[in-house]
Amino acid sequence: MASDDRWLERLRLELAWFTGQAVLRSRGAGAILRFRHVRPRRRGAFQPLRESEISPQFLDRAIGALKQWGYDFLGMDDVCRRAVTLPEKRRFVALTFDGANKDLISFAYPVLARHAVPFTIYVPTAFPDGVGEAWWLGLERIIARESRINLMMGEKEQRFTVTGNAEKQALFSFVESWLRSLPPVDVSAAIADLCARYRIDLAALSREASMDWEDLARLAADPLVTVGSATVNYPVLANMKDAAALREMTMGKAVAEAAFDREIRHLAFPFGDRSSFRRSHVVMAEEAGFASAVSTIPGIVDAEGRTNLRALPRISWDGRMRSLRMLRVLVSGVAFAPVKPTGSVTN
């Protein structure tokens, strides 16, 4: 069913391109693009995280195309300005990167530096500290290696037999969805138990995949780079009590400000979809002192204050779509419903 939905979505975007809507009917002030992983293609049939990655070559092509289409490239400070002022003739695009992954500095940054375009990175500060838990990597490693998996779900042990790629993909999606429904302390307990059973060093996996403070300092020294926060531990805020969620926001901001010796003005809600944060977290982002907060809810940014700065939509550009035609349709805004009035929240 999910693959059918994706096929229909691609068809809808292709039709928008061929009917000329993307060129003739662009709307809104601009678009914020969200990237998770930029790295060369890896071997192996079972890659559940492939949908969250693009290649450096495609990033290069996408930036070149956006330049050719006449977009202004902005950092998040300028996005906030464009979102509250009168519309300008040229539309903008903002490039944002979540998670402070190692592949950003290894593979994406050379492309971005060569094009001399601004971009924003959102840092969950536990990860460069070496104590963040990238539980999705541990889950991927276990399912890739094992054909029989036992897992404690609540107080009951579940047993799964997965021999083919389709079965492994389905199990990953099922367990990932379950883990994302739990409070952070239960996520840690569940993944720790699972990794102990199958001798996976989650701490080492997480450190290997993440930039350290030296990597981040190198990026932060570039005047084209805006550093934002993605809390401390990258939890699903909706599964936390309000006080704990606010503490994640304020502590992430404080640690990043101490590390980079600058004000951190921009936040990314961890995961950022409709199930991962609530209206109250939008209010908390303002209370914590953030000028903006981005989600992963798709949409475009309008001008004149019609888009809530602390519930900004982003277009996730990843391995599910590799067509520049689709990119042009998405950033044009014709694929999305008009934004709600000022003060409304999209989730």
N, C-alpha and C positions, 0 to 999 in steps of 0.2 A: 504493500500500500504506500509506504514512504517513497519507494522508487517511482511509483506511478505519479505521486504528487510532484516529485522533482521534475519528472518528464513534462508534465503539464505546465509547470512553472517556466521551464526553459522554452517550451513552445509559445507561451504567452509573451515572453520577452522577445523572442525572435520575431513574432508577428508585429510587436510594437516597433521593432527596428525596421522591418520591411515596409511598414505603412508610413514611415517617416515621423512617427510621433516623437521619438527621442531627439530629433533635430529641430522640429518645428514647434513643439509644445513644451519645452523645458519650463519647469516652474521651481519656485523656491529660491532661496539665496545660495544654496550649495549643499554639499553632501560630505559626511564624515565616513571614511572607509576604515574598517577594522580588519587588521591582520593578526593572526595567531602565530603561525610558523611560516618562515621563508627558508627553504632548504632544498637541495637536490632530491630528486625522486629516489626512494629507497626500494630495495628488492623485498619480495615477500608478498604472498597473496593476502595474508591477514594483517591489515593496517587500519584499525578502526579510527585512528586519528588523522588519516590521510585527508579527510574532508576539511580539516582545519589548516591545511598547508597549501602553499603555492611554491613554484620554483623561482629562483632568482631571475631566471630569464624572463619569466612571465611578469614579474614585478617590473623589470626594465621596460618591457613592451607596454605595460599598462601606464607607467609614468610618461613614456614618450607619447602615447596616444592622448592622455589627458592634456599634455602641453599642446599638442596639435589641435585639440578641440577648443583651446582657448580658456582653460580653467586657471584661476589663481590658486596657488598652493599656499595654505595658511597653517600656522600653528594655532593652538587652542585659544590663546589670548585674542588673536584676531578673529577667530570664529565667533567668540562671544561678542565682539564689537559688531561684526556683520549681522549677527542675529537680532540686534536691538536697534539698528539704524535703518534708514531708508534703503530700499533695494538698490544695488549697483548694477551697472550694465553687464559686467562680467560675473559669472557665477564662480564659486570657489569649491575646492576639494581639500579636505584635511586627511592626512595619512596618520593613523594611530596603530600602535602595536601593544598588545596585551601580554602580560606575564613575565616580562624580562627574560625571555628565553635566550639561551646561548646562541641559537642560530641567527638572532637579530644582528649581533655584532659580527658573526662569522660570514654570513651570506647576504643579509639585507642591507647592512650599513654601507658596504662598498658600492652597491647600486645607488642608494640614496645620496651618498656623498658625491658620486660622479655626476648625478643629475642636479646637485646643489638645491634640493628641495627641503623645506622644513617638515618635521614630523614630530609626533608626540609618543612617548613611551610611558606606560602605566606600570609601576613597580609594586609588587607585593613584597614588603620589606623582609619577611621571614626567609625568603628564598636566597637573596644575596648574602644573608647572614648564615646560610647553610643549614637552617632548621625548618624550612618549609617542606611540606609533604605533597608532592605531586602524585597523589594517589592514583590518578588515571594512568600514569606510566607503570606503576606496579601492577595494576589490573591488566593492562595490555600485555606486559611481559609474561604474566602467569598464564593467561588464556592462550597466548601464542605458543607456549612451551608444553602445556599439559593437555591431555585428552580427557582426564577425569578430574573434576574439581569439586571439593567439598567446601561449603561456605556456611558460616553461622549467620542466619538472617533472623534477627530478633533472638528468641530463645530456642529456635529450631535449626537443626543442621540440614542444609539442602545439598543434594548431590546432583551433579550435572555431568553428562557425557557429551563431549563435543569433539567430533573427529574431522568434520569438513569446515571449510572457510565460512560458509553461510551460517552454520551452527555457532561458530566462534563469534562471528559478528553479532548474531542475535543475543548471545549470552553477554557480550560486552555491553550492548545497549541496555539490556535488562538490569545488570548489576550497576552500571553507571547511573541509571535513572534512580535506582533504589538508594545508592549512596548519596545522591544529591537531594534526597528527600529527608535525610537525617540531620540532626544537630551536629555541629562540628566535632564534639567530643565522641559521639557515636561513630562518626566517619573514621576518626583516628583509631578507635578501638577495633572496628571491623577490618580496616585495611592492615593494621598491625597483626591481627590474628591470621589473616589470609597470607600475608607475606612471610610470617613465621612458619606457617605450614609448608610453604613451597620454597623456602630459603631464598627469598628475594630481599636484597638490601635496598629498601626504599630510600633511605637517607642518601646512599651513594648515587642512586638513579636521579634523585631530585637535584643533588649538587651538580652532577654532570650535565644536566639539561639546562641549568640556570646560569645567568651571568653572575659574577661576583662584584663586589664594590669597586674593584679596580676597573673592570670592564665598564661599569656604569659611569665611573668618573671620567673615563675617556669620552663616552658619549655626551655626558653633561657639559664637557668643555667645549663642545661644538655649539656655536651660537644659533644654529638652525634646529637644535634639539630642545624640545620642551619636555621636562620630566614631570610626570603626574604620579598619583598614588593609586594603588589597587588594594588598599587596606594592608594589614600585616600578613595574615595567613591565607587570604583568598577564600573565605568561606561563603557559603550561601547565606546571605544576610537574612532572608525570610525565615530561616530555621533557627534564628537566634532571638533571645529576648532583646528588647529595644536598647537597654543599657549596654549590653555586650556588643550589639551592632554599632552603636555610637562610639564605643571604645575602640573597635576595630578601625573605624574611620579616623578618629582623632590621633590614635597611636601611629597609624600608618603615615599620616601627615607629619607628625612630630619627628618620627625616626628619619623620614626622607629629608626633612628640612635640616636636621642635624648633620646628616651625611653629605648633603650637597651644598650646605650653607646658603640656601636661598628659600624663598617662599614657594611652597607647593600649592598651586591654586586650582588644580584640576584632578578629578576623581573618576575612576572607572568602577562601576558596580561589578563585583566578581560574577562571572558568568553572564549577568546582565540581561537575561531574558525575563519574560513576564512572571515566571514562577520564582525567580531568585531574589527579587526585591519588591518592596511595597511603597505605597504613597508616603508612609511615615519616614522611609529612608531618604526620600527626596528632600523632605524637610530637614532631616538630620544633616544632609550634605551641606545645606546652607548654614545650619547651626555650627558645624565643624569648621566653617570658614572657606569652603570651596566656592570658587566662582562658577564652576561648571561640574557636571557629572554626566558621564555617558553610559548608555545602556547598549545592548545588542539588539534592541527592537528596531526592525528595519524602517527606514523613512528618510526624509530629507529635512534640512534645516530651513525654516522660513525667516524672513526679515521682520523688522518692526515689532519684535517681542512676541511673535505669535508661537514660538517654540519655547518650552520651558527649558531654561539653561541648565537645570539640574536633573533633567530627564531627557537628555539629547539622544535622538536616534542615531544609529550607525548602520551602515551597510557592510555586512560581513563578506569579505571577498576571499574565497578559499577554493579548495580543490573541487568543489561541486560544479563550478562554472569556470570555463577557461576561454570563453569567447569575448573578445574586445567589443563585439556588438552588444552583448548582454551588459557589459560594464557601462557602455554609453547609455543604454536604456535605464539602468538603475540610477546612475548619477544624475540623469535628467530629471528624475522625480516623477515621470509619468506613470511608473508602476505602482505608486503609493497613493493612498487616499490623502486629501488635504489635512494639514495639521489642525489640532484643536485650538481653541482660543487660549490666550495667555492665562497661565496659572493652572491649566489642566495637566493631568499626568497621564502618560500613555499606558499605564498598567494598573 
